[in-house]
Amino acid sequence: MLPNIVTIFGICVGLTAVRSALQGNVSVALYLLVLAMILDAADGRLARALKSESKIGAELDTLADFFNFGIATPLVIYFTIFVDSDAARFGWIAVMIFSICCALRLARFNVSQSDGAKSVDFVGVPAPALACLGLSPLFLVMAGVDVAGRYVEVAIIFVVICAGLAVGTFPTMSLKGTTFPASMRLPVILLAVAFVISLFVFPWYTLLFSNAIYLVMIPVYWFSKRAKTAKRT
C-alpha cells in the first residue's frame, strides 16, 4: 500500500496546486507541481524496491499523472498567464491541446506496456517532462519576465509545441535502468548535489536551464539513435 499512498498524496498535491494558483499563490503552486513530479518518480521506484508492483498501482499512477500533468498543470498555466490577457480564448485552446496530448501520450504508454513492449527509451516526451516544459513561461514570470503582458502569444505557441512533443514518435532518453561506470559515479553524484543546491537557491533559473538542456537533448539523442541504427544496418 505504501507506493499507492505516495501516488494518492501526489494527487492531493496537484489539486492543492490548482487551489493555490486560483488564490494567487503562483510560487506555491509551482513548488507543489514540482513536488508532484518528484513523487511521480518516487512511487514507481518505491514499488520496485519493495517488490509491491501491482496492476492497480500502475493504473492509479497513470490517473495521477493525467491529473497532475494533464489537468492541474494546464489549469495553473491558464489561470496564471492567459485568463486576464487579450488572448485568453487562444490560451484556453492551447491548454486544452496540452491536456489532450498528455492523455494520448499516457494512453499510448499504457498500450505499449500491456503489449509487453519494453524499451530503454521513451517514445515522445513523458508526462512529467511535458509538465515541466509547459511550465517554462511561469518560471519566466517568477524570474521577473512580464510574459502575460508582453509575450502571451509566444507562450501560447510554446505550450502547443510542448503538447506536440508529447505525442511525437521520436525516442527520448529514459534514466530507468541507467548505470554509470565506477569512474563516473563521483562526478554524477557531485552534479546531482549541485543541481539540488541550485534548485533550492535559484529554483526558477535552474528549472529554466534544465528545460533548455532537455529541449536541446531531444534532437541530439534522436540523431544519435538514428546514427547507431544506420551503422548496424
Contacts in CASP RR format, 6 or more apart in sequence:
PFRMAT RR
TARGET T0000
AUTHOR 0000-0000-0000
METHOD contacts of the structure
MODEL  1
MLPNIVTIFGICVGLTAVRSALQGNVSVALYLLVLAMILDAADGRLARAL
KSESKIGAELDTLADFFNFGIATPLVIYFTIFVDSDAARFGWIAVMIFSI
CCALRLARFNVSQSDGAKSVDFVGVPAPALACLGLSPLFLVMAGVDVAGR
YVEVAIIFVVICAGLAVGTFPTMSLKGTTFPASMRLPVILLAVAFVISLF
VFPWYTLLFSNAIYLVMIPVYWFSKRAKTAKRT
2 46 0 8 1.000
2 50 0 8 1.000
2 52 0 8 1.000
3 43 0 8 1.000
3 44 0 8 1.000
3 46 0 8 1.000
3 47 0 8 1.000
3 50 0 8 1.000
3 52 0 8 1.000
3 57 0 8 1.000
4 43 0 8 1.000
4 56 0 8 1.000
4 57 0 8 1.000
4 60 0 8 1.000
6 39 0 8 1.000
6 42 0 8 1.000
6 43 0 8 1.000
6 46 0 8 1.000
7 39 0 8 1.000
7 43 0 8 1.000
7 57 0 8 1.000
7 60 0 8 1.000
7 61 0 8 1.000
7 64 0 8 1.000
8 60 0 8 1.000
8 64 0 8 1.000
9 39 0 8 1.000
10 35 0 8 1.000
10 36 0 8 1.000
10 39 0 8 1.000
10 40 0 8 1.000
10 64 0 8 1.000
10 68 0 8 1.000
11 63 0 8 1.000
11 64 0 8 1.000
11 67 0 8 1.000
11 68 0 8 1.000
13 32 0 8 1.000
13 33 0 8 1.000
13 35 0 8 1.000
13 36 0 8 1.000
13 39 0 8 1.000
13 68 0 8 1.000
14 32 0 8 1.000
14 33 0 8 1.000
14 36 0 8 1.000
14 67 0 8 1.000
14 68 0 8 1.000
14 72 0 8 1.000
15 67 0 8 1.000
15 72 0 8 1.000
16 32 0 8 1.000
17 28 0 8 1.000
17 29 0 8 1.000
17 30 0 8 1.000
17 32 0 8 1.000
17 33 0 8 1.000
17 36 0 8 1.000
17 68 0 8 1.000
17 72 0 8 1.000
17 76 0 8 1.000
18 29 0 8 1.000
18 72 0 8 1.000
18 75 0 8 1.000
18 76 0 8 1.000
20 26 0 8 1.000
20 28 0 8 1.000
20 29 0 8 1.000
20 32 0 8 1.000
21 29 0 8 1.000
21 75 0 8 1.000
21 76 0 8 1.000
21 79 0 8 1.000
21 80 0 8 1.000
22 79 0 8 1.000
24 80 0 8 1.000
26 76 0 8 1.000
26 80 0 8 1.000
26 138 0 8 1.000
26 141 0 8 1.000
26 142 0 8 1.000
27 142 0 8 1.000
29 76 0 8 1.000
29 80 0 8 1.000
30 76 0 8 1.000
30 135 0 8 1.000
30 138 0 8 1.000
30 139 0 8 1.000
30 142 0 8 1.000
31 203 0 8 1.000
33 68 0 8 1.000
33 72 0 8 1.000
33 73 0 8 1.000
33 76 0 8 1.000
33 131 0 8 1.000
33 135 0 8 1.000
34 132 0 8 1.000
34 203 0 8 1.000
34 207 0 8 1.000
36 68 0 8 1.000
36 69 0 8 1.000
36 72 0 8 1.000
37 68 0 8 1.000
37 69 0 8 1.000
37 128 0 8 1.000
37 131 0 8 1.000
37 132 0 8 1.000
40 61 0 8 1.000
40 64 0 8 1.000
40 65 0 8 1.000
40 68 0 8 1.000
40 69 0 8 1.000
40 127 0 8 1.000
40 128 0 8 1.000
41 128 0 8 1.000
43 61 0 8 1.000
44 53 0 8 1.000
44 61 0 8 1.000
47 53 0 8 1.000
47 54 0 8 1.000
47 57 0 8 1.000
58 113 0 8 1.000
62 106 0 8 1.000
62 109 0 8 1.000
62 110 0 8 1.000
65 102 0 8 1.000
65 106 0 8 1.000
65 127 0 8 1.000
65 128 0 8 1.000
66 102 0 8 1.000
66 103 0 8 1.000
66 106 0 8 1.000
66 127 0 8 1.000
68 131 0 8 1.000
69 102 0 8 1.000
69 127 0 8 1.000
69 128 0 8 1.000
69 130 0 8 1.000
69 131 0 8 1.000
70 98 0 8 1.000
70 99 0 8 1.000
70 102 0 8 1.000
70 103 0 8 1.000
70 127 0 8 1.000
70 130 0 8 1.000
70 131 0 8 1.000
71 99 0 8 1.000
73 98 0 8 1.000
73 131 0 8 1.000
73 134 0 8 1.000
73 135 0 8 1.000
74 95 0 8 1.000
74 96 0 8 1.000
74 98 0 8 1.000
74 99 0 8 1.000
74 159 0 8 1.000
75 95 0 8 1.000
76 135 0 8 1.000
76 138 0 8 1.000
77 95 0 8 1.000
77 98 0 8 1.000
77 134 0 8 1.000
77 135 0 8 1.000
77 137 0 8 1.000
77 138 0 8 1.000
77 159 0 8 1.000
78 91 0 8 1.000
78 92 0 8 1.000
78 95 0 8 1.000
80 138 0 8 1.000
80 141 0 8 1.000
80 148 0 8 1.000
81 137 0 8 1.000
81 138 0 8 1.000
81 141 0 8 1.000
81 147 0 8 1.000
81 148 0 8 1.000
81 152 0 8 1.000
81 155 0 8 1.000
82 88 0 8 1.000
82 90 0 8 1.000
82 91 0 8 1.000
82 92 0 8 1.000
82 94 0 8 1.000
82 95 0 8 1.000
82 148 0 8 1.000
82 152 0 8 1.000
82 155 0 8 1.000
82 156 0 8 1.000
84 148 0 8 1.000
85 91 0 8 1.000
85 148 0 8 1.000
85 149 0 8 1.000
85 152 0 8 1.000
86 152 0 8 1.000
87 152 0 8 1.000
87 153 0 8 1.000
87 156 0 8 1.000
90 153 0 8 1.000
90 156 0 8 1.000
91 152 0 8 1.000
91 156 0 8 1.000
91 159 0 8 1.000
94 156 0 8 1.000
94 157 0 8 1.000
94 159 0 8 1.000
94 160 0 8 1.000
94 163 0 8 1.000
95 159 0 8 1.000
97 159 0 8 1.000
97 160 0 8 1.000
97 163 0 8 1.000
98 130 0 8 1.000
98 134 0 8 1.000
98 159 0 8 1.000
98 160 0 8 1.000
98 162 0 8 1.000
98 163 0 8 1.000
100 163 0 8 1.000
101 130 0 8 1.000
101 163 0 8 1.000
101 164 0 8 1.000
101 166 0 8 1.000
101 167 0 8 1.000
102 127 0 8 1.000
102 130 0 8 1.000
102 131 0 8 1.000
102 163 0 8 1.000
102 166 0 8 1.000
104 166 0 8 1.000
104 167 0 8 1.000
105 124 0 8 1.000
105 125 0 8 1.000
105 126 0 8 1.000
105 127 0 8 1.000
105 130 0 8 1.000
105 166 0 8 1.000
105 167 0 8 1.000
106 127 0 8 1.000
108 123 0 8 1.000
108 167 0 8 1.000
109 123 0 8 1.000
109 126 0 8 1.000
112 119 0 8 1.000
112 123 0 8 1.000
119 171 0 8 1.000
119 174 0 8 1.000
120 174 0 8 1.000
120 176 0 8 1.000
120 177 0 8 1.000
121 171 0 8 1.000
121 172 0 8 1.000
121 173 0 8 1.000
121 174 0 8 1.000
121 225 0 8 1.000
122 171 0 8 1.000
122 172 0 8 1.000
122 173 0 8 1.000
122 174 0 8 1.000
123 168 0 8 1.000
123 169 0 8 1.000
123 170 0 8 1.000
123 171 0 8 1.000
123 172 0 8 1.000
124 165 0 8 1.000
124 166 0 8 1.000
124 167 0 8 1.000
124 168 0 8 1.000
124 169 0 8 1.000
124 170 0 8 1.000
124 171 0 8 1.000
124 172 0 8 1.000
125 133 0 8 1.000
125 162 0 8 1.000
125 165 0 8 1.000
125 166 0 8 1.000
125 168 0 8 1.000
125 172 0 8 1.000
125 218 0 8 1.000
126 166 0 8 1.000
126 172 0 8 1.000
126 174 0 8 1.000
127 166 0 8 1.000
129 172 0 8 1.000
129 214 0 8 1.000
130 162 0 8 1.000
130 163 0 8 1.000
130 165 0 8 1.000
130 166 0 8 1.000
132 207 0 8 1.000
132 210 0 8 1.000
132 211 0 8 1.000
132 214 0 8 1.000
133 162 0 8 1.000
133 165 0 8 1.000
133 211 0 8 1.000
133 214 0 8 1.000
133 215 0 8 1.000
134 158 0 8 1.000
134 159 0 8 1.000
134 162 0 8 1.000
135 207 0 8 1.000
136 158 0 8 1.000
136 207 0 8 1.000
136 208 0 8 1.000
136 211 0 8 1.000
137 147 0 8 1.000
137 151 0 8 1.000
137 155 0 8 1.000
137 158 0 8 1.000
137 159 0 8 1.000
138 147 0 8 1.000
139 204 0 8 1.000
139 207 0 8 1.000
139 208 0 8 1.000
139 211 0 8 1.000
140 147 0 8 1.000
140 151 0 8 1.000
140 204 0 8 1.000
140 208 0 8 1.000
141 147 0 8 1.000
141 148 0 8 1.000
142 203 0 8 1.000
142 204 0 8 1.000
143 204 0 8 1.000
143 205 0 8 1.000
143 208 0 8 1.000
145 151 0 8 1.000
147 154 0 8 1.000
147 155 0 8 1.000
148 155 0 8 1.000
165 218 0 8 1.000
170 218 0 8 1.000
170 222 0 8 1.000
171 221 0 8 1.000
171 222 0 8 1.000
171 225 0 8 1.000
172 218 0 8 1.000
172 221 0 8 1.000
172 222 0 8 1.000
173 217 0 8 1.000
173 221 0 8 1.000
180 188 0 8 1.000
195 206 0 8 1.000
195 210 0 8 1.000
198 205 0 8 1.000
198 206 0 8 1.000
199 206 0 8 1.000
199 207 0 8 1.000
END
